[in-house]
Amino acid sequence: MNFLRGVMGGQAAGPQPSGAETIQKLCDRVASSTLLEDRRDAVRALKSLSKKYRMEVGTQAMDHLINILQTDRSDSEILGYALDTLYNIICNDEEEEQDEAAQKQADDLGAQFTEQFVQDPEHVTLLLALLEEFDFHVRWPGVKLLTALLKNQCVQVQGIILVSPMGVSRLMDLLADSREVIRNDGLLLLQQLTKSNAAIQKIVAFENAFERLLDIITEEGSSDGGIVVEDCLLLLVNLLKNNSSNQNFFKEGSYIQRMKPWFEVGDDNSGWSAQKVTNLHLMLQLVRVMVSPVNSPGATASCQKSMYQCGLLQQLCTILMATGVPADILTETINTVSEVIRGSQVNQDYFASVNAPSNPPRPAIVVLLMSMVNERQPFVLRCAVLYCFQCFLYKNQKGQGEIVATLLPSTIDANSISAGQLLCGGLFSVDSLSNWCAAVALAHALQDNLTQKEQLLRVQLATSLGKPPVSLLQQCTNILSQGDKIVRRGSKVQTRVGLLMLLCTWINNCPIAVTHFLHNQENVPFLTAQISENLGEDERLVQGLCALLLGICIYYNDNSLENYTKEKLKQLIEKRIGKENFVEKLGFITKHELYSRAAQKPQPVFPSPEQMLFDHEFTKLVKELEGVITKAVHKSSEDEKKEEEVKKTLEQHDNIVTQYKELIREQDAQIQELKEQVASMSSQNEQMQTTVTQQLAQIQQHKDQYNILKLKLGKENQNQSNSQGDSSQVNGLQTEELTQLREEVEELRKQHTLLQTQLHDKDALINTLRSETAEGSAGGSDNTELLKELEALRSQVESQSAEINQMKTERQELLRRAEAGSSDAVSSSDGSLDAAKMAEVESRLAAQTTETERLKEEAKSLSESRAELEQQLASATSTVAILQTEQAKLQTEVQESKKEQDDLLMLLADQDQKIHSLKQKLKDLGETVDDEDDLDARDQTDDDFEEDEDED
């Protein structure tokens, strides 16, 4: 203990040991002591020395401290000292008193010890396990240590945590800690953990991070909250920025609706604290993350729709028009509203309807444009208003038409200021920045809208008293070309660049505007003069834009002006400028240092007004036109003729292709019809198969009857042979058999008549089907298959008819046998029979023989007709289906008529009941009522009386 007193500052005799020696002894004690108290005291001493002797403690004690974390898990106090010591040697404290060299050395030292610590991933895993300890003295320093590790070696530590089981979940539990200091430091830890790692961001989001963070923001007072709200918002921005999965999860979870209360501001907006301004900045940034132009169009449109439906856009517009809002918050709100309405027709229409709370009310667009063209307003605010106007017109042809309409003579209102008037005022203002902003804003009103380009040609401006009005296009070219009278404005690069961008956008893809521009005799000489001169570095951009404007005049020239056709303008370039020089000057635009900056994102962000030269949409136009203009300038007249011929050929080919497409459509329709016919014929085929099955059943039934008859005849023959004397009984049996045969023949006649009647109808239907089948045979192979099936069915029916004929033959054979048996019985009878009885038997046999012969002939003729009918049975089944359909219809009609009769009976019954009740009421009232029963009785009495009189 005396040693520790010496270390901690007590008086000791002899020379004092150096810091490195003391740390070495403490490390030895940590490593060799068996008592927990001794190790704890040594680690406490190392903690006290870790800030002053950071290098020595980190070099000598790190391994011993990590060993303490592994072996002394049961003692929270020594764990806390070890974690604090590791935090002191790894963390890079930024102290204001340190100079840059000392700070750099400290940063290098922290990075060195961090790399040493995370070299073994198990150390980080051990630290994650220690965070599960609830003890404050372990959990809090553990959170701080892990945060420091992430600051120094973010990517490597993120990778270890990502593969660690339940690693992210353990860190998310920190947000649920009831101790605010741990929860707040947990927010800082998660901020470092989620930086630039989409996988960890997704895991944190699906660990219910959005719900917890929004709850904390609400508990802390939303925008009026403190630093904790700021930390939550920073973590939300980390989770959502450039992460489409989390953005979709945030939107689907209805968390956008919970953002609306953040932007509720009162009437008194003075005295905002710096923390509230910071919080609102981050809240607006969070909204912009959800609707950023760099997101996928579908996700952005979905978020924009949700923001309008929940009222968030309306709340932002309220801030936009409120008074007393700080300038930086107002600027950021304008940028946020811009991206919420960009490309969304519903949101753009709502924004167009917003009015400022002034007297009289003015549209919000007009109020914002007044700020844009006012040179006394802050530069960032003017840029924000320009961005808002651009977003309002982005893919909004309706809004473009409304803006251009405010410039047309028929819609100008002298009593109010319109957007068009403000743009014209800014376009010809003294301030060059106003010139540029107004030119770009007006160019966006014409972007990809041929109708408005032509409408804007009608705009006339009154330049001065006593002079006729000039067109807006003419006035823009006058400012460019007549530099003598307007040296202050026309010579400024920013003004000229803005006007040239407006003109290029205006006449691009608009031959009428090109003709109007070329109609002024001074424009082409001015452009060629500007391009051919050798000017300074600042004027190169103007030369490039002039070359672009002249190239558009060539490319979209309809050759309506004889002096300025495509060929003559090319010759002029070749003589005055030179083709190579022209292309070189055209390339000055894309080589400018500010071109690439403007091409990166739609929002105009410039460090100073002088660098505000390019517009984002214009960079797209330059990229599109540079190549085609270069080709158009180098092309000869012969090449152009060839191209025109190729275009005509392509048009002809297109026409041919269109004709073939129409033919294919017709053939498709025909094929569809044939398919429907095949389907109907297939259904008919199925019905025919059903009918054949029924016929097979009938044939089987006939076979059974035939076998029964055969058995009966066999028994009769036996009886005749056993009792020859009972010839009268035999003849009686034969008479019964003949009677049965007559009945069967009569039945066959009826069936023959019925089948012949049906056959005529079926023949006509078969002929129709065959003609349709012949027509549809070209449409596909299905009809051929169906015909094959029909032929197979016919052959099947023919075989069945052959079986019927065979059965009939056998029946005739049996009849012959019966006849022969009867004749034998008669011949073998006793000769003692009397002549009368013999004559009677012979006459009866003769009659039976005659009848049998007649029946044979009829059976033969019927079998022949039956064979013919059964051969055509397959084709007749369609008529059966039609008759069945008609029968179903008749049954349906019968059912409906029965239902109507039942309804009528019900109505009659109700009426009789009502009449009866009314008669009963009349009887109760004393009235005399003749009932039908009484009338019937009276009629019966009268009839009886008349009969009595007749009798008298």
PyMOL commands that set and color helices and strands:
alter all, ss='L'
color gray80, all
select helices_A, chain A and resi 2-8+19-32+36-49+54-71+76-90+100-118+121-130+136-152+154-163+167-176+180-193+198-206+209-219+222-224+227-240+244-252+257-263+274-290+297-309+312-321+327-341+345-353+364-372+379-393+397-405+409-411+419-427+432-446+450-456+472-481+487-490+493-507+511-519+523-532+540-555+562-564+566-577+579-586+588-591+593-600+609-611+616-634+637-722+727-779+782-827+835-871+873-924+932-951
alter helices_A, ss='H'
color red, helices_A
select strands_A, chain A and resi 355-356+362-363+460-461+470-471
alter strands_A, ss='S'
color yellow, strands_A
deselect
rebuild
show_as cartoon
